[in-house]
Amino acid sequence: MHSPLARRPEAGGASPQVVPVSPARSTAAAEYLLPVGWRGISAQVAAALGILTGLWVAISPWFIMLQYRGANATVTDVIAGLAVAAVGAAALASPRGYPGLQFGTLLLGAWLVISPFVLDEKVPIARPMYWSNSWSGGVLMALALAGFGVLLRPAR
């Protein structure tokens, strides 16, 4: 079986990087190379965990009681959760991640932390929503900050 990618050994015992074998296939191979080293892998792990957290936020209204009457908390969680999952999927699909997507995740995480307090002004919110959204928002903010640390650190 012929593979368009070959492994080139790195100096100093570092992990090998993926490089295109032939120039004819270099454009197709350069579009998406496998993650090289811990930077690429950790960015993809953070994106995958962001997707899972977003999916939890989106489906949590069917598992926990969010508010005593009305549906604005349910709609807010579904929209925010699907937006987080979409941002995570876009970050996972990109070969090296984008700092702009991490910033979007950071903003969505902050919204999840403050949304119960904002929504509580109009309709009383149940305690499980405070806990679920606060933990989910905190996890998303931590993942976004970790992603910033990985993506903005200069390569060695």
Secondary structure as UniProt FT lines:
FT   STRAND          5..8
FT   HELIX           11..13
FT   STRAND          17..20
FT   HELIX           23..25
FT   HELIX           26..31
FT   HELIX           37..59
FT   HELIX           60..62
FT   HELIX           72..93
FT   HELIX           99..119
FT   TURN            120..122
FT   HELIX           127..152
//
